[in-house]
Amino acid sequence: GKPIQPTYTRLDGAYDLPGLAIGKAVTVLYDNKPWHGAHAHVFTPIDHPDGFNTYSLRVAPANEPFFTEAGYLPSGYHWQWGPPAHGPGDGFSPGACWAVGLSDDYSNNALSYLTSSVYFFPDTDLLQLSFHYWCSMESSYDGVNLELKVDGIWTPVEPLTGYTHASVAALSARPGWSGEIEDWRGAVFDFSEFNTDAIQFRFIFRSDHAVRRIGFFVDDITFKTDVHTVGVEMTPQNDAPLRAELLAYPNPFNPRTRIAWHATRPGPIALRIYDTRGRLVRTLQERDNRALEGVVTWQGDDDAGRVQPSGVYLVRMRDAGGAVASQRITLMK
């Protein structure tokens, strides 16, 4: 079908999705949350005064935010791991990711694979893979797609919301991601039908003989199983019992760390650093926020700009709803 324009929730948690046909089933992609995967949901829109679909949604946290290479194996020299030097300029979750074109535009006449680790999911009937990608490739000519290893054979698979292109010349006219999508976007694959305990997949990148672009970037590999099921309910999001969340990367760190936060509702956010004796070291943020999430950097200093000694510190956040999250971080010199 034809994609609709991306949308964000209103402050009350509801979505406004103008242009949808009431009573006709559509697939909605929930994405764009750092440190998490994505979720694709099929539903039938109804006309509602509080927005088309007031869903309460929790997507699974990422299994592989790529703090390390995570055992993924590249073939050829195009797939590389690390912080992007151009293109998106950063991983989807701040830091490193896997990419074609990590530091320079990709080459012509290229063929390169990125093969995942083997993941084991025994005794589950539900198994979905999701991740976020950033794409800048010659449209319809150069591209990337994904294959799943089934009974020892690499088998083409398609995301629930489809690839961007039905045919990519360099991929032997098979479907794939191509063109200019210079923003991080989620993709979701359903592997449930393959009924296997061991999962391994690979990304395939191919380019033709002309026109170079920036490349293709992948971050936040995530699996959803029966153990971690995304809940979708017909209740307003602002009534959902959500949790505040913090995640610092890198940790341990030197000289700086980036702290991603997620609040349960818009409003004042207090984000502070304490030492092990409970003394306030640094107030990173204390102001009103319309956003439900963000990223801040701590340079290892106090409010007066003095560099702090090595040791363990506590990051603590309180949001407008009174929800609290904390994490221990280690400064190493």
C-alpha positions in Angstrom: 0.0 0.0 0.0 0.9 3.7 -0.1 2.8 4.9 3.0 1.3 7.7 5.1 3.4 10.5 6.4 5.2 9.9 9.7 3.5 11.2 12.8 4.2 11.7 16.5 1.8 11.4 19.4 0.0 14.5 20.8 0.7 15.4 24.4 -2.2 13.2 25.5 -0.7 10.2 23.9 -3.1 9.9 20.9 -2.2 9.8 17.3 -3.8 11.9 14.6 -3.5 10.0 11.2 -5.5 12.0 8.6 -6.2 10.4 5.3 -6.7 6.8 6.5 -9.7 5.0 5.2 -12.0 4.1 8.1 -12.7 0.4 8.3 -9.8 -0.7 6.1 -6.9 -2.6 7.7 -3.5 -0.8 7.7 -0.1 -1.6 9.0 1.4 1.0 11.4 5.2 1.0 12.1 6.2 2.2 15.6 9.8 3.3 15.6 12.3 6.1 16.3 13.0 5.3 20.0 16.8 5.0 20.7 18.0 1.9 22.5 14.9 0.0 21.3 13.6 -1.9 18.3 10.5 -1.3 16.3 7.0 -2.7 16.1 4.6 -3.3 13.2 0.9 -3.5 14.1 -2.1 -4.2 11.8 -5.3 -2.5 12.8 -8.5 -1.1 11.4 -8.9 2.7 11.9 -12.1 4.0 13.5 -13.2 7.6 13.8 -12.5 8.7 17.4 -12.6 12.2 18.9 -9.4 11.6 20.7 -7.4 10.6 17.6 -7.4 7.7 15.3 -5.5 5.1 17.4 -5.0 5.8 21.0 -2.7 2.8 21.7 -0.6 2.0 24.7 2.7 0.6 23.3 6.0 -0.7 24.8 8.5 -1.8 22.2 11.3 -4.2 23.2 14.7 -2.9 24.3 17.6 -3.6 21.9 19.5 -6.8 22.3 22.4 -5.4 20.3 23.0 -1.6 20.6 26.4 -2.4 19.2 28.6 -1.2 22.1 30.9 -3.9 20.5 30.9 -5.7 17.2 28.7 -8.3 18.8 30.2 -11.2 16.9 28.9 -10.0 13.5 31.2 -10.9 10.6 31.7 -8.7 7.5 32.9 -10.1 4.2 34.8 -7.7 2.0 35.8 -4.2 3.2 32.5 -2.3 2.9 30.7 -3.3 6.1 32.5 -1.7 9.1 31.7 -1.2 12.8 32.2 2.0 14.7 30.9 5.6 15.2 29.8 7.0 11.8 32.2 9.7 10.5 29.6 11.0 8.0 26.1 10.1 6.9 23.9 10.2 10.1 26.9 11.4 12.1 26.0 9.0 15.0 24.5 5.7 15.7 20.7 5.6 16.2 21.5 4.9 19.8 24.4 7.3 20.3 27.7 5.6 19.6 28.7 2.9 17.2 26.8 0.9 14.6 27.4 -1.3 11.6 27.5 0.4 8.2 28.4 0.4 4.6 30.1 3.8 4.2 31.1 4.3 7.8 33.7 6.9 6.9 33.4 7.5 3.1 31.1 6.9 0.2 30.8 3.3 -0.9 32.6 2.0 -4.0 31.1 0.9 -7.4 30.7 -2.7 -8.4 30.7 -3.8 -4.7 29.3 -6.9 -3.1 29.5 -7.3 0.7 27.8 -9.3 3.4 27.3 -8.7 7.1 26.5 -12.0 8.9 25.0 -12.0 12.4 25.8 -14.1 15.3 23.7 -17.2 15.9 20.9 -16.5 18.3 19.0 -19.2 20.2 15.3 -18.9 21.1 14.0 -22.3 22.3 10.4 -22.9 23.1 8.9 -19.8 21.5 6.1 -19.6 18.9 6.7 -15.9 18.3 9.9 -14.6 16.9 10.4 -11.2 15.3 13.5 -9.2 14.4 13.6 -5.4 14.3 16.3 -2.7 14.0 16.8 0.8 12.7 18.5 1.8 9.5 19.7 4.9 7.7 20.0 4.8 3.9 21.6 6.9 1.1 22.1 4.8 -2.1 21.6 5.3 -5.8 17.8 4.8 -6.1 16.7 1.5 -7.8 20.3 0.6 -8.7 22.3 0.1 -5.5 20.7 -1.5 -2.4 20.6 -3.7 0.7 18.4 -6.6 1.6 18.2 -9.3 4.2 18.4 -13.1 4.1 17.6 -15.7 6.8 19.4 -19.0 7.1 16.8 -21.7 6.9 17.9 -25.4 7.0 21.4 -24.3 6.0 20.2 -22.2 3.0 20.2 -18.4 2.8 16.6 -17.5 2.1 15.3 -14.0 1.1 12.8 -12.5 3.5 10.8 -9.2 3.5 9.9 -6.9 6.3 6.3 -6.6 7.5 6.1 -3.1 6.1 8.0 -4.0 2.9 11.2 -2.8 1.4 11.5 0.7 0.0 11.9 -0.7 -3.6 10.2 -3.7 -5.2 13.2 -4.1 -7.5 16.9 -3.1 -7.1 19.1 -3.7 -10.2 22.3 -4.6 -8.3 20.4 -7.1 -6.1 19.4 -9.1 -9.3 16.1 -7.1 -9.5 15.1 -8.4 -6.0 13.3 -6.1 -3.5 15.5 -4.1 -1.1 16.3 -0.8 0.6 17.5 1.8 -1.8 17.3 5.6 -2.5 17.6 8.5 0.0 16.1 7.9 3.4 18.3 10.2 5.4 16.6 9.6 8.7 16.7 6.6 11.0 13.7 4.3 10.3 12.6 1.0 11.8 12.2 -2.4 10.1 10.4 -5.5 11.4 10.7 -9.1 10.2 8.5 -12.0 11.4 10.5 -15.3 11.6 7.8 -17.2 13.5 6.8 -19.4 10.5 10.3 -20.9 10.2 9.9 -22.8 13.5 13.6 -23.0 14.4 15.5 -22.5 17.7 18.6 -21.0 16.0 18.4 -17.8 14.1 21.1 -16.3 11.9 20.7 -13.6 9.2 22.8 -11.5 6.9 22.6 -8.1 5.2 23.6 -8.1 1.5 24.9 -4.8 0.0 25.5 -4.5 -3.8 26.3 -1.5 -6.0 26.5 -1.2 -9.8 29.2 0.4 -12.0 28.1 4.1 -11.6 27.1 6.7 -9.1 28.3 6.5 -5.5 26.3 7.6 -2.4 26.9 7.7 1.4 25.8 4.1 2.3 23.6 2.1 4.6 23.7 2.1 8.5 22.2 -0.4 10.9 21.7 -0.2 14.7 19.8 -1.6 17.7 19.1 -5.2 16.7 16.1 -6.4 18.7 14.2 -9.6 19.1 10.6 -10.0 20.2 9.5 -13.5 21.5 6.8 -15.0 23.7 8.9 -14.0 26.6 9.0 -10.3 25.6 5.7 -9.5 23.8 4.8 -6.0 22.8 1.5 -5.1 24.4 -1.0 -3.1 22.3 -4.2 -2.1 24.1 -7.2 0.1 23.2 -6.5 2.5 26.0 -5.0 6.1 25.9 -1.3 6.2 26.3 -1.4 8.8 29.1 -3.2 6.2 31.2 -0.5 3.5 30.7 1.8 2.6 33.6 5.1 3.4 31.9 8.5 3.5 33.5 11.2 6.1 33.4 14.4 4.8 31.8 18.1 5.7 31.7 21.0 4.2 29.7 24.5 5.6 29.7 27.0 4.8 26.9 29.9 4.2 27.2 30.0 2.8 30.7 32.8 2.7 32.1 33.9 5.9 30.3 36.7 8.4 29.9 36.4 11.3 29.5 32.7 11.6 28.7 29.5 9.5 28.6 26.2 10.1 26.9 23.0 9.5 28.9 19.8 8.6 27.1 16.6 9.2 29.1 12.9 8.4 28.7 10.2 10.0 30.7 6.6 8.8 31.3 5.0 12.2 30.5 6.0 15.6 29.2 6.9 18.3 31.8 9.8 19.2 34.1 12.8 16.7 34.1 15.5 16.7 36.7 18.7 14.8 35.8 21.5 14.8 38.3 24.9 13.1 39.1 25.7 12.0 42.6 28.9 10.5 44.2 28.8 7.4 46.3 28.3 9.4 49.5 25.1 10.9 48.1 26.5 14.4 47.4 25.3 16.2 44.4 28.0 16.5 41.8 26.3 17.9 38.7 22.9 18.9 37.6 22.7 17.9 33.9 19.2 19.0 33.3 16.4 20.7 35.2 13.8 22.3 33.0 10.5 21.7 31.3 10.4 19.2 28.4 7.8 18.6 25.8 9.7 15.6 24.6 9.5 12.2 26.2 13.1 11.3 25.6 16.5 12.8 24.9 20.2 12.5 25.3 22.7 14.5 27.4 26.5 14.4 27.8 28.4 14.4 31.0 32.0 15.4 30.7 33.0 14.1 34.2 32.9 17.5 35.9 30.9 19.2 38.6 28.7 22.2 38.4 31.7 24.5 38.8 33.6 22.8 35.9 36.0 20.9 38.1 37.1 17.5 36.7 36.0 14.7 39.0 38.2 11.8 40.2 37.9 8.2 39.0 35.1 6.2 40.7 31.5 5.2 40.7 28.7 7.8 40.3 25.0 7.6 40.3 22.8 9.2 37.5 19.3 9.9 38.8 16.3 11.2 36.9 12.8 12.3 38.1 10.1 13.2 35.6 6.9 15.3 35.8 4.9 12.2 36.9 7.2 11.5 39.8 8.7 8.4 38.1 12.4 7.8 39.0 15.2 6.0 37.2 18.8 5.6 38.2 22.0 4.0 36.9 25.5 3.5 38.3 28.3 4.7 36.0 32.1 4.5 36.3 34.6 7.1 35.4 38.0 5.6 34.6 41.2 7.5 34.1 
